[in-house]
Amino acid sequence: MKMDPRKLFAAALLLVLCGCQPEPDPRLQAARDFKSTVYGLIGQDESQTKKINSLRLGMSDTDVITAAGAPSRRESRVTDSGETRETWTYSGQLSTLATLTFESGRLVQVQTN
């Protein structure tokens, strides 16, 4: 009995299309997951950076917290002239985003990284 080559080809093609595909490489999926995570972290940092960039010198510490949220770290010291100087650090998911300096409760410097 002789098989028609077209029917043989169609049967082989059907086998390939119906599930003879290899399993996806788990390394490829891990790379996709990592990429998605990194882009998510970058997005969070960009959102916080926009808030920090909206700050203006002379704002009160309360206004800064309202606009940019609470800092990651606060350090306070009294200068030789008796003024209170505070340094606030805003840390992002991937790096330090900004350092703010306050004198007597007013924003006097914004240093972004």
QUIUR-V308269 format. One line per field, one symbol per residue. phi: phi as a letter, one per 20 degrees, with the letter a starting at -180 (. if undefined). Layout:
# QUIUR-V308269
phi = ???
This chain:
# QUIUR-V308269
phi = .defgffffffffffffepeefffffffffffffgffffffffffffffffffefcgnffffffffednfffbcccbdfgeneecddddddefdafeacdddclndfdbcddd
